[in-house]
């Protein structure tokens, strides 16, 4: 569905993303495929990388003008990375 380069760009948003998440109104997890408000996130790896508020996996990406944060995007990422 997406090429490797695009998947790597998306995946990079799940790491060291605290600032980006706190600036965004919505985030999504590509492990449990939930979207929710980033203020629900309470656990971080090294204070910088979000752990999902629902499943605890570090697979959370913020909304962005670079892509549409949709269920189909999260599912494509799950298929690629897990
Ligand atoms: Zn999750």
PDB file of the backbone (N, CA, C, O) and the ligand in Angstrom, with CONECT records:
HET     ZN  A 101       1
ATOM      1  N   UNK A   1       0.839  -1.206   0.000  1.00  0.00           N
ATOM      2  CA  UNK A   1       0.000   0.000   0.000  1.00  0.00           C
ATOM      3  C   UNK A   1       0.876   1.260   0.000  1.00  0.00           C
ATOM      4  O   UNK A   1       0.670   2.164  -0.809  1.00  0.00           O
ATOM      5  N   UNK A   2       1.851   1.312   0.908  1.00  0.00           N
ATOM      6  CA  UNK A   2       2.816   2.418   0.922  1.00  0.00           C
ATOM      7  C   UNK A   2       4.204   1.838   0.702  1.00  0.00           C
ATOM      8  O   UNK A   2       4.476   0.701   1.089  1.00  0.00           O
ATOM      9  N   UNK A   3       5.076   2.615   0.084  1.00  0.00           N
ATOM     10  CA  UNK A   3       6.416   2.071  -0.134  1.00  0.00           C
ATOM     11  C   UNK A   3       7.263   2.130   1.154  1.00  0.00           C
ATOM     12  O   UNK A   3       6.871   2.744   2.147  1.00  0.00           O
ATOM     13  N   UNK A   4       8.423   1.479   1.106  1.00  0.00           N
ATOM     14  CA  UNK A   4       9.262   1.365   2.300  1.00  0.00           C
ATOM     15  C   UNK A   4       9.672   2.721   2.854  1.00  0.00           C
ATOM     16  O   UNK A   4       9.685   2.934   4.066  1.00  0.00           O
ATOM     17  N   UNK A   5      10.004   3.630   1.950  1.00  0.00           N
ATOM     18  CA  UNK A   5      10.452   4.954   2.393  1.00  0.00           C
ATOM     19  C   UNK A   5       9.336   5.673   3.155  1.00  0.00           C
ATOM     20  O   UNK A   5       9.570   6.311   4.182  1.00  0.00           O
ATOM     21  N   UNK A   6       8.127   5.552   2.628  1.00  0.00           N
ATOM     22  CA  UNK A   6       6.979   6.202   3.275  1.00  0.00           C
ATOM     23  C   UNK A   6       6.698   5.566   4.638  1.00  0.00           C
ATOM     24  O   UNK A   6       6.399   6.262   5.608  1.00  0.00           O
ATOM     25  N   UNK A   7       6.798   4.247   4.696  1.00  0.00           N
ATOM     26  CA  UNK A   7       6.584   3.568   5.978  1.00  0.00           C
ATOM     27  C   UNK A   7       7.639   3.991   7.000  1.00  0.00           C
ATOM     28  O   UNK A   7       7.330   4.163   8.178  1.00  0.00           O
ATOM     29  N   UNK A   8       8.870   4.155   6.554  1.00  0.00           N
ATOM     30  CA  UNK A   8       9.915   4.585   7.498  1.00  0.00           C
ATOM     31  C   UNK A   8       9.662   6.003   7.983  1.00  0.00           C
ATOM     32  O   UNK A   8       9.890   6.308   9.154  1.00  0.00           O
ATOM     33  N   UNK A   9       9.193   6.874   7.095  1.00  0.00           N
ATOM     34  CA  UNK A   9       8.854   8.238   7.491  1.00  0.00           C
ATOM     35  C   UNK A   9       7.753   8.210   8.554  1.00  0.00           C
ATOM     36  O   UNK A   9       7.830   8.910   9.563  1.00  0.00           O
ATOM     37  N   UNK A  10       6.731   7.391   8.308  1.00  0.00           N
ATOM     38  CA  UNK A  10       5.628   7.294   9.278  1.00  0.00           C
ATOM     39  C   UNK A  10       6.131   6.736  10.612  1.00  0.00           C
ATOM     40  O   UNK A  10       5.797   7.245  11.682  1.00  0.00           O
ATOM     41  N   UNK A  11       6.938   5.684  10.520  1.00  0.00           N
ATOM     42  CA  UNK A  11       7.411   5.032  11.742  1.00  0.00           C
ATOM     43  C   UNK A  11       8.261   5.980  12.578  1.00  0.00           C
ATOM     44  O   UNK A  11       8.223   5.933  13.808  1.00  0.00           O
ATOM     45  N   UNK A  12       9.034   6.846  11.907  1.00  0.00           N
ATOM     46  CA  UNK A  12       9.881   7.800  12.630  1.00  0.00           C
ATOM     47  C   UNK A  12       9.036   8.714  13.520  1.00  0.00           C
ATOM     48  O   UNK A  12       9.514   9.220  14.535  1.00  0.00           O
ATOM     49  N   UNK A  13       7.767   8.922  13.126  1.00  0.00           N
ATOM     50  CA  UNK A  13       6.894   9.796  13.929  1.00  0.00           C
ATOM     51  C   UNK A  13       6.484   9.145  15.248  1.00  0.00           C
ATOM     52  O   UNK A  13       5.951   9.811  16.136  1.00  0.00           O
ATOM     53  N   UNK A  14       6.731   7.866  15.369  1.00  0.00           N
ATOM     54  CA  UNK A  14       6.378   7.181  16.616  1.00  0.00           C
ATOM     55  C   UNK A  14       7.513   7.219  17.633  1.00  0.00           C
ATOM     56  O   UNK A  14       7.376   6.715  18.748  1.00  0.00           O
ATOM     57  N   UNK A  15       8.634   7.821  17.241  1.00  0.00           N
ATOM     58  CA  UNK A  15       9.780   7.877  18.151  1.00  0.00           C
ATOM     59  C   UNK A  15      10.153   9.336  18.457  1.00  0.00           C
ATOM     60  O   UNK A  15      10.041  10.214  17.601  1.00  0.00           O
ATOM     61  N   UNK A  16      10.593   9.565  19.685  1.00  0.00           N
ATOM     62  CA  UNK A  16      10.976  10.918  20.100  1.00  0.00           C
ATOM     63  C   UNK A  16       9.907  11.933  19.680  1.00  0.00           C
ATOM     64  O   UNK A  16      10.202  12.970  19.085  1.00  0.00           O
ATOM     65  N   UNK A  17       8.674  11.602  20.008  1.00  0.00           N
ATOM     66  CA  UNK A  17       7.548  12.359  19.478  1.00  0.00           C
ATOM     67  C   UNK A  17       6.775  13.154  20.523  1.00  0.00           C
ATOM     68  O   UNK A  17       5.653  13.591  20.266  1.00  0.00           O
ATOM     69  N   UNK A  18       7.359  13.342  21.686  1.00  0.00           N
ATOM     70  CA  UNK A  18       6.601  14.007  22.743  1.00  0.00           C
ATOM     71  C   UNK A  18       6.162  15.418  22.331  1.00  0.00           C
ATOM     72  O   UNK A  18       5.001  15.790  22.497  1.00  0.00           O
ATOM     73  N   UNK A  19       7.104  16.190  21.794  1.00  0.00           N
ATOM     74  CA  UNK A  19       6.775  17.552  21.389  1.00  0.00           C
ATOM     75  C   UNK A  19       5.701  17.579  20.320  1.00  0.00           C
ATOM     76  O   UNK A  19       4.754  18.361  20.403  1.00  0.00           O
ATOM     77  N   UNK A  20       5.844  16.726  19.315  1.00  0.00           N
ATOM     78  CA  UNK A  20       4.868  16.682  18.218  1.00  0.00           C
ATOM     79  C   UNK A  20       3.499  16.264  18.728  1.00  0.00           C
ATOM     80  O   UNK A  20       2.475  16.790  18.291  1.00  0.00           O
ATOM     81  N   UNK A  21       3.487  15.314  19.654  1.00  0.00           N
ATOM     82  CA  UNK A  21       2.197  14.844  20.168  1.00  0.00           C
ATOM     83  C   UNK A  21       1.509  15.918  20.999  1.00  0.00           C
ATOM     84  O   UNK A  21       0.300  16.120  20.890  1.00  0.00           O
ATOM     85  N   UNK A  22       2.285  16.600  21.827  1.00  0.00           N
ATOM     86  CA  UNK A  22       1.659  17.603  22.690  1.00  0.00           C
ATOM     87  C   UNK A  22       1.162  18.793  21.872  1.00  0.00           C
ATOM     88  O   UNK A  22       0.305  19.546  22.334  1.00  0.00           O
ATOM     89  N   UNK A  23       1.691  18.966  20.666  1.00  0.00           N
ATOM     90  CA  UNK A  23       1.223  20.034  19.770  1.00  0.00           C
ATOM     91  C   UNK A  23       0.042  19.607  18.913  1.00  0.00           C
ATOM     92  O   UNK A  23      -0.552  20.442  18.231  1.00  0.00           O
ATOM     93  N   UNK A  24      -0.309  18.333  18.931  1.00  0.00           N
ATOM     94  CA  UNK A  24      -1.357  17.875  18.025  1.00  0.00           C
ATOM     95  C   UNK A  24      -2.638  17.584  18.789  1.00  0.00           C
ATOM     96  O   UNK A  24      -2.613  17.320  19.991  1.00  0.00           O
ATOM     97  N   UNK A  25      -3.754  17.636  18.080  1.00  0.00           N
ATOM     98  CA  UNK A  25      -5.049  17.433  18.723  1.00  0.00           C
ATOM     99  C   UNK A  25      -5.458  15.976  18.790  1.00  0.00           C
ATOM    100  O   UNK A  25      -6.348  15.597  19.551  1.00  0.00           O
ATOM    101  N   UNK A  26      -4.788  15.159  17.975  1.00  0.00           N
ATOM    102  CA  UNK A  26      -5.171  13.763  17.921  1.00  0.00           C
ATOM    103  C   UNK A  26      -3.944  12.916  17.625  1.00  0.00           C
ATOM    104  O   UNK A  26      -2.997  13.365  16.980  1.00  0.00           O
ATOM    105  N   UNK A  27      -3.982  11.685  18.109  1.00  0.00           N
ATOM    106  CA  UNK A  27      -2.906  10.757  17.773  1.00  0.00           C
ATOM    107  C   UNK A  27      -3.534   9.394  17.514  1.00  0.00           C
ATOM    108  O   UNK A  27      -4.700   9.157  17.831  1.00  0.00           O
ATOM    109  N   UNK A  28      -2.744   8.514  16.935  1.00  0.00           N
ATOM    110  CA  UNK A  28      -3.249   7.179  16.642  1.00  0.00           C
ATOM    111  C   UNK A  28      -2.188   6.138  16.931  1.00  0.00           C
ATOM    112  O   UNK A  28      -0.990   6.393  16.799  1.00  0.00           O
ATOM    113  N   UNK A  29      -2.646   4.960  17.329  1.00  0.00           N
ATOM    114  CA  UNK A  29      -1.735   3.850  17.619  1.00  0.00           C
ATOM    115  C   UNK A  29      -1.841   2.822  16.509  1.00  0.00           C
ATOM    116  O   UNK A  29      -2.933   2.360  16.179  1.00  0.00           O
ATOM    117  N   UNK A  30      -0.697   2.464  15.934  1.00  0.00           N
ATOM    118  CA  UNK A  30      -0.749   1.482  14.850  1.00  0.00           C
ATOM    119  C   UNK A  30      -0.563   0.054  15.352  1.00  0.00           C
ATOM    120  O   UNK A  30      -0.340  -0.865  14.564  1.00  0.00           O
ATOM    121  N   UNK A  31      -0.656  -0.125  16.664  1.00  0.00           N
ATOM    122  CA  UNK A  31      -0.752  -1.496  17.177  1.00  0.00           C
ATOM    123  C   UNK A  31      -2.206  -1.842  17.510  1.00  0.00           C
ATOM    124  O   UNK A  31      -2.713  -2.874  17.070  1.00  0.00           O
ATOM    125  N   UNK A  32      -2.875  -0.986  18.283  1.00  0.00           N
ATOM    126  CA  UNK A  32      -4.273  -1.295  18.642  1.00  0.00           C
ATOM    127  C   UNK A  32      -5.283  -0.516  17.791  1.00  0.00           C
ATOM    128  O   UNK A  32      -6.492  -0.687  17.947  1.00  0.00           O
ATOM    129  N   UNK A  33      -4.781   0.342  16.888  1.00  0.00           N
ATOM    130  CA  UNK A  33      -5.612   1.029  15.877  1.00  0.00           C
ATOM    131  C   UNK A  33      -6.643   1.957  16.526  1.00  0.00           C
ATOM    132  O   UNK A  33      -7.730   2.154  15.984  1.00  0.00           O
ATOM    133  N   UNK A  34      -6.305   2.518  17.671  1.00  0.00           N
ATOM    134  CA  UNK A  34      -7.194   3.516  18.263  1.00  0.00           C
ATOM    135  C   UNK A  34      -6.671   4.913  17.939  1.00  0.00           C
ATOM    136  O   UNK A  34      -5.464   5.126  17.820  1.00  0.00           O
ATOM    137  N   UNK A  35      -7.592   5.854  17.798  1.00  0.00           N
ATOM    138  CA  UNK A  35      -7.197   7.259  17.731  1.00  0.00           C
ATOM    139  C   UNK A  35      -7.814   7.961  18.930  1.00  0.00           C
ATOM    140  O   UNK A  35      -8.935   7.659  19.338  1.00  0.00           O
ATOM    141  N   UNK A  36      -7.052   8.915  19.494  1.00  0.00           N
ATOM    142  CA  UNK A  36      -7.503   9.557  20.723  1.00  0.00           C
ATOM    143  C   UNK A  36      -6.702  10.828  20.958  1.00  0.00           C
ATOM    144  O   UNK A  36      -5.758  11.132  20.230  1.00  0.00           O
ATOM    145  N   UNK A  37      -7.094  11.550  21.976  1.00  0.00           N
ATOM    146  CA  UNK A  37      -6.394  12.791  22.299  1.00  0.00           C
ATOM    147  C   UNK A  37      -5.051  12.491  22.966  1.00  0.00           C
ATOM    148  O   UNK A  37      -4.991  11.668  23.880  1.00  0.00           O
ATOM    149  N   UNK A  38      -3.976  13.146  22.524  1.00  0.00           N
ATOM    150  CA  UNK A  38      -2.658  12.857  23.103  1.00  0.00           C
ATOM    151  C   UNK A  38      -2.580  13.126  24.606  1.00  0.00           C
ATOM    152  O   UNK A  38      -1.665  12.640  25.271  1.00  0.00           O
ATOM    153  N   UNK A  39      -3.531  13.895  25.151  1.00  0.00           N
ATOM    154  CA  UNK A  39      -3.428  14.144  26.602  1.00  0.00           C
ATOM    155  C   UNK A  39      -3.777  12.898  27.425  1.00  0.00           C
ATOM    156  O   UNK A  39      -3.632  12.897  28.647  1.00  0.00           O
ATOM    157  N   UNK A  40      -4.238  11.836  26.748  1.00  0.00           N
ATOM    158  CA  UNK A  40      -4.466  10.565  27.455  1.00  0.00           C
ATOM    159  C   UNK A  40      -3.159   9.810  27.712  1.00  0.00           C
ATOM    160  O   UNK A  40      -3.115   8.904  28.544  1.00  0.00           O
ATOM    161  N   UNK A  41      -2.101  10.185  26.997  1.00  0.00           N
ATOM    162  CA  UNK A  41      -0.828   9.461  27.137  1.00  0.00           C
ATOM    163  C   UNK A  41      -0.182   9.832  28.468  1.00  0.00           C
ATOM    164  O   UNK A  41       0.010  11.008  28.775  1.00  0.00           O
ATOM    165  N   UNK A  42       0.148   8.810  29.249  1.00  0.00           N
ATOM    166  CA  UNK A  42       0.766   9.073  30.550  1.00  0.00           C
ATOM    167  C   UNK A  42       2.130   8.402  30.678  1.00  0.00           C
ATOM    168  O   UNK A  42       2.874   8.698  31.614  1.00  0.00           O
ATOM    169  N   UNK A  43       2.466   7.513  29.765  1.00  0.00           N
ATOM    170  CA  UNK A  43       3.727   6.782  29.893  1.00  0.00           C
ATOM    171  C   UNK A  43       4.616   7.079  28.690  1.00  0.00           C
ATOM    172  O   UNK A  43       4.156   7.116  27.549  1.00  0.00           O
ATOM    173  N   UNK A  44       5.886   7.286  28.970  1.00  0.00           N
ATOM    174  CA  UNK A  44       6.848   7.658  27.935  1.00  0.00           C
ATOM    175  C   UNK A  44       8.117   6.844  28.130  1.00  0.00           C
ATOM    176  O   UNK A  44       8.474   6.489  29.254  1.00  0.00           O
ATOM    177  N   UNK A  45       8.786   6.557  27.043  1.00  0.00           N
ATOM    178  CA  UNK A  45      10.100   5.917  27.108  1.00  0.00           C
ATOM    179  C   UNK A  45      11.133   7.036  27.070  1.00  0.00           C
ATOM    180  O   UNK A  45      11.141   7.859  26.155  1.00  0.00           O
ATOM    181  N   UNK A  46      11.989   7.054  28.058  1.00  0.00           N
ATOM    182  CA  UNK A  46      13.013   8.111  28.157  1.00  0.00           C
ATOM    183  C   UNK A  46      12.413   9.516  28.108  1.00  0.00           C
ATOM    184  O   UNK A  46      13.062  10.465  27.668  1.00  0.00           O
ATOM    185  N   UNK A  47      11.155   9.637  28.568  1.00  0.00           N
ATOM    186  CA  UNK A  47      10.465  10.930  28.576  1.00  0.00           C
ATOM    187  C   UNK A  47      10.237  11.508  27.187  1.00  0.00           C
ATOM    188  O   UNK A  47       9.812  12.659  27.077  1.00  0.00           O
ATOM    189  N   UNK A  48      10.498  10.767  26.139  1.00  0.00           N
ATOM    190  CA  UNK A  48      10.418  11.323  24.785  1.00  0.00           C
ATOM    191  C   UNK A  48       9.529  10.546  23.825  1.00  0.00           C
ATOM    192  O   UNK A  48       8.973  11.127  22.893  1.00  0.00           O
ATOM    193  N   UNK A  49       9.390   9.257  24.037  1.00  0.00           N
ATOM    194  CA  UNK A  49       8.654   8.420  23.092  1.00  0.00           C
ATOM    195  C   UNK A  49       7.392   7.896  23.763  1.00  0.00           C
ATOM    196  O   UNK A  49       7.454   7.240  24.803  1.00  0.00           O
ATOM    197  N   UNK A  50       6.241   8.194  23.150  1.00  0.00           N
ATOM    198  CA  UNK A  50       4.966   7.839  23.768  1.00  0.00           C
ATOM    199  C   UNK A  50       4.729   6.339  23.785  1.00  0.00           C
ATOM    200  O   UNK A  50       5.064   5.629  22.837  1.00  0.00           O
ATOM    201  N   UNK A  51       4.141   5.866  24.891  1.00  0.00           N
ATOM    202  CA  UNK A  51       3.567   4.526  24.931  1.00  0.00           C
ATOM    203  C   UNK A  51       2.056   4.692  24.875  1.00  0.00           C
ATOM    204  O   UNK A  51       1.489   5.554  25.546  1.00  0.00           O
ATOM    205  N   UNK A  52       1.425   3.873  24.084  1.00  0.00           N
ATOM    206  CA  UNK A  52      -0.012   4.013  23.856  1.00  0.00           C
ATOM    207  C   UNK A  52      -0.800   3.972  25.167  1.00  0.00           C
ATOM    208  O   UNK A  52      -0.529   3.157  26.048  1.00  0.00           O
ATOM    209  N   UNK A  53      -1.784   4.872  25.273  1.00  0.00           N
ATOM    210  CA  UNK A  53      -2.620   4.936  26.473  1.00  0.00           C
ATOM    211  C   UNK A  53      -3.486   3.684  26.630  1.00  0.00           C
ATOM    212  O   UNK A  53      -3.974   3.403  27.725  1.00  0.00           O
ATOM    213  N   UNK A  54      -3.677   2.937  25.549  1.00  0.00           N
ATOM    214  CA  UNK A  54      -4.563   1.770  25.608  1.00  0.00           C
ATOM    215  C   UNK A  54      -3.800   0.459  25.652  1.00  0.00           C
ATOM    216  O   UNK A  54      -4.148  -0.425  26.435  1.00  0.00           O
ATOM    217  N   UNK A  55      -2.769   0.310  24.830  1.00  0.00           N
ATOM    218  CA  UNK A  55      -2.090  -0.989  24.753  1.00  0.00           C
ATOM    219  C   UNK A  55      -0.658  -0.933  25.273  1.00  0.00           C
ATOM    220  O   UNK A  55      -0.035  -1.978  25.463  1.00  0.00           O
ATOM    221  N   UNK A  56      -0.122   0.265  25.506  1.00  0.00           N
ATOM    222  CA  UNK A  56       1.211   0.369  26.084  1.00  0.00           C
ATOM    223  C   UNK A  56       2.352   0.206  25.095  1.00  0.00           C
ATOM    224  O   UNK A  56       3.520   0.266  25.478  1.00  0.00           O
ATOM    225  N   UNK A  57       2.024   0.000  23.827  1.00  0.00           N
ATOM    226  CA  UNK A  57       3.074  -0.185  22.818  1.00  0.00           C
ATOM    227  C   UNK A  57       3.547   1.186  22.317  1.00  0.00           C
ATOM    228  O   UNK A  57       2.754   2.121  22.204  1.00  0.00           O
ATOM    229  N   UNK A  58       4.843   1.291  22.020  1.00  0.00           N
ATOM    230  CA  UNK A  58       5.385   2.557  21.510  1.00  0.00           C
ATOM    231  C   UNK A  58       5.123   2.643  20.006  1.00  0.00           C
ATOM    232  O   UNK A  58       6.041   2.586  19.187  1.00  0.00           O
ATOM    233  N   UNK A  59       3.849   2.781  19.677  1.00  0.00           N
ATOM    234  CA  UNK A  59       3.414   2.777  18.272  1.00  0.00           C
ATOM    235  C   UNK A  59       2.426   3.917  18.034  1.00  0.00           C
ATOM    236  O   UNK A  59       1.443   3.757  17.309  1.00  0.00           O
ATOM    237  N   UNK A  60       2.694   5.063  18.648  1.00  0.00           N
ATOM    238  CA  UNK A  60       1.764   6.192  18.589  1.00  0.00           C
ATOM    239  C   UNK A  60       2.310   7.266  17.648  1.00  0.00           C
ATOM    240  O   UNK A  60       3.458   7.689  17.786  1.00  0.00           O
ATOM    241  N   UNK A  61       1.499   7.701  16.703  1.00  0.00           N
ATOM    242  CA  UNK A  61       1.913   8.799  15.825  1.00  0.00           C
ATOM    243  C   UNK A  61       0.919   9.958  15.956  1.00  0.00           C
ATOM    244  O   UNK A  61      -0.278   9.732  16.132  1.00  0.00           O
ATOM    245  N   UNK A  62       1.408  11.184  15.873  1.00  0.00           N
ATOM    246  CA  UNK A  62       0.526  12.343  15.944  1.00  0.00           C
ATOM    247  C   UNK A  62      -0.160  12.584  14.601  1.00  0.00           C
ATOM    248  O   UNK A  62       0.287  12.079  13.572  1.00  0.00           O
ATOM    249  N   UNK A  63      -1.231  13.346  14.615  1.00  0.00           N
ATOM    250  CA  UNK A  63      -1.783  13.795  13.343  1.00  0.00           C
ATOM    251  C   UNK A  63      -0.784  14.768  12.718  1.00  0.00           C
ATOM    252  O   UNK A  63       0.025  15.375  13.419  1.00  0.00           O
ATOM    253  N   UNK A  64      -0.848  14.909  11.399  1.00  0.00           N
ATOM    254  CA  UNK A  64       0.143  15.704  10.694  1.00  0.00           C
ATOM    255  C   UNK A  64      -0.422  16.149   9.364  1.00  0.00           C
ATOM    256  O   UNK A  64      -1.315  15.508   8.809  1.00  0.00           O
ATOM    257  N   UNK A  65       0.102  17.250   8.858  1.00  0.00           N
ATOM    258  CA  UNK A  65      -0.293  17.665   7.508  1.00  0.00           C
ATOM    259  C   UNK A  65       0.365  16.784   6.441  1.00  0.00           C
ATOM    260  O   UNK A  65       0.029  16.879   5.261  1.00  0.00           O
ATOM    261  N   UNK A  66       1.307  15.923   6.861  1.00  0.00           N
ATOM    262  CA  UNK A  66       2.018  15.059   5.910  1.00  0.00           C
ATOM    263  C   UNK A  66       1.223  13.809   5.524  1.00  0.00           C
ATOM    264  O   UNK A  66       1.526  13.163   4.520  1.00  0.00           O
ATOM    265  N   UNK A  67       0.202  13.468   6.323  1.00  0.00           N
ATOM    266  CA  UNK A  67      -0.580  12.256   6.039  1.00  0.00           C
ATOM    267  C   UNK A  67      -1.921  12.387   6.734  1.00  0.00           C
ATOM    268  O   UNK A  67      -2.103  13.224   7.618  1.00  0.00           O
ATOM    269  N   UNK A  68      -2.854  11.546   6.319  1.00  0.00           N
ATOM    270  CA  UNK A  68      -4.158  11.524   6.969  1.00  0.00           C
ATOM    271  C   UNK A  68      -4.148  10.428   8.028  1.00  0.00           C
ATOM    272  O   UNK A  68      -3.924   9.256   7.724  1.00  0.00           O
ATOM    273  N   UNK A  69      -4.390  10.820   9.259  1.00  0.00           N
ATOM    274  CA  UNK A  69      -4.381   9.856  10.363  1.00  0.00           C
ATOM    275  C   UNK A  69      -5.705   9.081  10.341  1.00  0.00           C
ATOM    276  O   UNK A  69      -6.671   9.458  11.004  1.00  0.00           O
ATOM    277  N   UNK A  70      -5.725   8.004   9.573  1.00  0.00           N
ATOM    278  CA  UNK A  70      -6.967   7.245   9.391  1.00  0.00           C
ATOM    279  C   UNK A  70      -6.758   5.806   9.846  1.00  0.00           C
ATOM    280  O   UNK A  70      -5.630   5.351  10.037  1.00  0.00           O
ATOM    281  N   UNK A  71      -7.871   5.105  10.013  1.00  0.00           N
ATOM    282  CA  UNK A  71      -7.774   3.707  10.395  1.00  0.00           C
ATOM    283  C   UNK A  71      -7.022   2.902   9.322  1.00  0.00           C
ATOM    284  O   UNK A  71      -6.246   2.004   9.648  1.00  0.00           O
ATOM    285  N   UNK A  72      -7.253   3.226   8.049  1.00  0.00           N
ATOM    286  CA  UNK A  72      -6.583   2.447   7.006  1.00  0.00           C
ATOM    287  C   UNK A  72      -5.077   2.687   7.023  1.00  0.00           C
ATOM    288  O   UNK A  72      -4.303   1.775   6.731  1.00  0.00           O
ATOM    289  N   UNK A  73      -4.650   3.915   7.364  1.00  0.00           N
ATOM    290  CA  UNK A  73      -3.215   4.177   7.478  1.00  0.00           C
ATOM    291  C   UNK A  73      -2.627   3.391   8.651  1.00  0.00           C
ATOM    292  O   UNK A  73      -1.565   2.782   8.524  1.00  0.00           O
ATOM    293  N   UNK A  74      -3.318   3.407   9.787  1.00  0.00           N
ATOM    294  CA  UNK A  74      -2.817   2.686  10.966  1.00  0.00           C
ATOM    295  C   UNK A  74      -2.761   1.184  10.691  1.00  0.00           C
ATOM    296  O   UNK A  74      -1.822   0.507  11.111  1.00  0.00           O
ATOM    297  N   UNK A  75      -3.750   0.674   9.997  1.00  0.00           N
ATOM    298  CA  UNK A  75      -3.754  -0.763   9.674  1.00  0.00           C
ATOM    299  C   UNK A  75      -2.620  -1.115   8.723  1.00  0.00           C
ATOM    300  O   UNK A  75      -1.998  -2.168   8.867  1.00  0.00           O
ATOM    301  N   UNK A  76      -2.342  -0.253   7.759  1.00  0.00           N
ATOM    302  CA  UNK A  76      -1.243  -0.511   6.826  1.00  0.00           C
ATOM    303  C   UNK A  76       0.084  -0.511   7.578  1.00  0.00           C
ATOM    304  O   UNK A  76       0.970  -1.314   7.284  1.00  0.00           O
ATOM    305  N   UNK A  77       0.220   0.392   8.553  1.00  0.00           N
ATOM    306  CA  UNK A  77       1.450   0.428   9.349  1.00  0.00           C
ATOM    307  C   UNK A  77       1.563  -0.824  10.211  1.00  0.00           C
ATOM    308  O   UNK A  77       2.649  -1.389  10.342  1.00  0.00           O
ATOM    309  N   UNK A  78       0.452  -1.263  10.800  1.00  0.00           N
ATOM    310  CA  UNK A  78       0.516  -2.460  11.637  1.00  0.00           C
ATOM    311  C   UNK A  78       0.969  -3.665  10.814  1.00  0.00           C
ATOM    312  O   UNK A  78       1.809  -4.454  11.247  1.00  0.00           O
ATOM    313  N   UNK A  79       0.397  -3.784   9.629  1.00  0.00           N
ATOM    314  CA  UNK A  79       0.744  -4.897   8.769  1.00  0.00           C
ATOM    315  C   UNK A  79       2.234  -4.868   8.408  1.00  0.00           C
ATOM    316  O   UNK A  79       2.873  -5.914   8.296  1.00  0.00           O
ATOM    317  N   UNK A  80       2.773  -3.668   8.230  1.00  0.00           N
ATOM    318  CA  UNK A  80       4.164  -3.542   7.821  1.00  0.00           C
ATOM    319  C   UNK A  80       5.125  -3.771   8.977  1.00  0.00           C
ATOM    320  O   UNK A  80       6.149  -4.433   8.810  1.00  0.00           O
ATOM    321  N   UNK A  81       4.804  -3.228  10.149  1.00  0.00           N
ATOM    322  CA  UNK A  81       5.769  -3.186  11.249  1.00  0.00           C
ATOM    323  C   UNK A  81       5.579  -4.275  12.295  1.00  0.00           C
ATOM    324  O   UNK A  81       6.489  -4.518  13.089  1.00  0.00           O
ATOM    325  N   UNK A  82       4.421  -4.942  12.322  1.00  0.00           N
ATOM    326  CA  UNK A  82       4.221  -5.959  13.363  1.00  0.00           C
ATOM    327  C   UNK A  82       3.987  -7.339  12.751  1.00  0.00           C
ATOM    328  O   UNK A  82       3.800  -8.314  13.480  1.00  0.00           O
TER     329      UNK A  82
HETATM  330 ZN    ZN A 101      -2.260   1.150  21.232  1.00  0.00          ZN
END
